[in-house]
Amino acid sequence: MTLLSDLQSATAGSRELDARAALAVGWVHQPNVAHNFKWRDPEGFDRPNIPHYTTSLDSKLPGENIVQVHYDGDNWIAYHRGEDFGSFIGIGRTEALARRAACLKAREKD
């Protein structure tokens, strides 16, 4: 399954999904380095951990532009506005999952 389908079918966020999302947006895992900074962010800075993308509303993906979110009783639905003003819809069991899914859909189109 793809990251996008896994985000939309997950019942909750996880560090595994966080890692997959981080890799999808340009983070690099450095497991064999001697220091505690095992990740390099897209700007080239070494970091000890990746953001909690799938469990935190504050950990936005680069370029994430969510303009509306709502809950339909079963799922969260998030709307991402792209640079060309196109809309991308993400669906998830949590708001964070829906937001990340919408952003990743937009990134796939670019």
Secondary structure by P-SEA (a helix, b strand, c coil): ccaaaaaaacccccaaaaaaaaaaabbbbbccccccccccccccccccccccccccccccccccccccccccccbbbbbbbccccbbbbbbcccaaaaaaaaaaaaaaac
